[in-house]
Amino acid sequence: MSSQEEILSDGRFSCVARDPRFWEMPEKERKVKIDKRFRAMFHDKKFKLRYTVDKRGRPVNYTSTENLRKFYALSESDSDLSGSDSKELTVKKKKKKKAKSKGEADS
């Protein structure tokens, strides 16, 4: 770390610390926002590949969906909608189960 401090204190490279081109990208801006039309790529089998080796031939055990989650994020409005949709689906499933159990008890 001391070598980096020396570099930044050097007059020739002092502009690097102030220049926005060399700043690190903020965490929330790193991922590309996608809308609900492309939501299926996170869980569809067509987009899922299982890797056994990386680009240098070393053995690995991960899938392409992990990479998708690493680089892409649902837009805020769509993620709110998807969260409410999933809650509604679970409520409907519970109601159906209760209705089935009541129907079975009657017969």
C-alpha positions in Angstrom: 0.0 0.0 0.0 2.8 2.4 0.7 3.9 2.2 -2.9 0.5 3.4 -4.1 0.6 6.3 -1.6 4.0 7.2 -3.1 2.6 7.1 -6.6 -0.3 9.4 -5.7 1.9 11.8 -3.9 4.2 12.0 -7.0 3.5 15.2 -9.0 3.3 13.4 -12.3 0.4 11.2 -11.1 -1.4 13.5 -8.8 -4.1 14.2 -11.4 -5.1 10.5 -11.4 -6.7 10.7 -7.9 -8.8 13.7 -9.0 -9.8 12.5 -12.5 -13.2 10.9 -12.6 -12.1 8.6 -15.4 -10.0 6.6 -12.9 -12.6 6.5 -10.1 -14.0 3.1 -9.2 -17.6 2.6 -10.4 -20.2 2.8 -7.6 -21.6 -0.6 -6.5 -25.2 0.3 -7.4 -24.3 1.4 -10.9 -22.2 -1.7 -11.8 -25.1 -3.9 -12.7 -27.1 -3.3 -15.9 -30.8 -2.7 -15.2 -33.2 -4.8 -17.2 -37.0 -4.7 -17.3 -39.6 -7.3 -16.8 -39.5 -8.5 -20.4 -36.1 -10.2 -19.7 -36.9 -11.5 -16.2 -37.1 -15.1 -17.6 -33.4 -15.3 -18.3 -32.8 -15.7 -14.5 -34.7 -18.9 -14.2 -35.2 -20.3 -17.8 -33.4 -23.5 -18.7 -32.4 -22.1 -22.1 -30.1 -19.6 -20.4 -28.5 -22.0 -18.0 -25.2 -23.6 -18.9 -23.1 -25.6 -16.5 -19.3 -24.9 -16.7 -16.8 -27.5 -15.9 -13.6 -25.6 -16.7 -12.8 -21.9 -16.9 -11.1 -20.1 -19.8 -7.7 -21.3 -18.6 -8.7 -24.9 -18.2 -9.0 -25.0 -14.5 -11.9 -27.0 -13.1 -14.8 -25.0 -11.8 -18.3 -25.7 -10.7 -20.7 -22.9 -11.5 -23.5 -22.0 -13.9 -24.1 -19.1 -16.3 -27.1 -18.0 -14.2 -24.6 -17.0 -11.5 -22.9 -14.7 -14.0 -26.2 -13.2 -15.1 -27.0 -12.3 -11.5 -23.6 -10.8 -11.1 -23.9 -8.5 -14.1 -27.7 -7.8 -14.4 -30.3 -6.6 -12.0 -34.1 -6.1 -12.4 -35.1 -2.4 -12.5 -36.6 -1.1 -9.3 -40.2 -0.8 -10.5 -40.1 -4.3 -11.9 -38.5 -5.9 -8.8 -41.3 -4.3 -6.7 -43.9 -5.7 -9.1 -42.3 -9.1 -9.0 -42.2 -9.2 -5.2 -45.9 -8.3 -5.0 -46.7 -10.8 -7.7 -44.9 -13.6 -5.8 -46.7 -12.6 -2.6 -50.1 -12.8 -4.4 -49.3 -16.2 -5.8 -48.4 -17.6 -2.4 -51.6 -16.2 -0.9 -53.6 -17.8 -3.8 -51.9 -21.1 -3.3 -52.7 -21.1 0.4 -56.3 -20.3 -0.3 -56.5 -23.2 -2.9 -54.9 -25.6 -0.4 -57.4 -24.6 2.3 -60.3 -25.0 -0.2 -59.1 -28.4 -1.2 -58.7 -29.5 2.4 -62.2 -28.3 3.3 -63.6 -30.1 0.2 -61.9 -33.3 1.2 -63.2 -33.0 4.7 -66.8 -32.6 3.4 -66.6 -35.8 1.3 
